[in-house]
Amino acid sequence: MRSVAAFVFAAFATLAMPTARAEAADPLAESYQLQTSNDTAGAVKAMRKAVDAAPGVYFLRLRLAYLASLTGDYAVAAERRAAQQVGAGQQPR
């Protein structure tokens, strides 16, 4: 009986492991998770990883600037203000 219980536990533990790795591999999802748990500084670090991985994605830079402004880092938040000033004829890339 103990071996069956150990097998069932090991099977469920194995199924849960890829999900945990997938969440850790997605810095955008991690930033939302950290922000929800009131760890804004951690969310900023996660977003920096996301921006480093895909520097040309507008949304990632905008979210980084937003999170940085919540921590009081207004140098990064200046990017957010610049993004808001993009003219109607210019679309961010």
Secondary structure, DSSP 8 states (H G I E B T S, - for coil): -HHHHHHHHHHHHHHHHHHHHHHHH-HHHHHHHHHHTT-HHHHHHHHHHHHHH-TT-HHHHHHHHHHHHHHT-HHHHHHHHHHHT--TT----
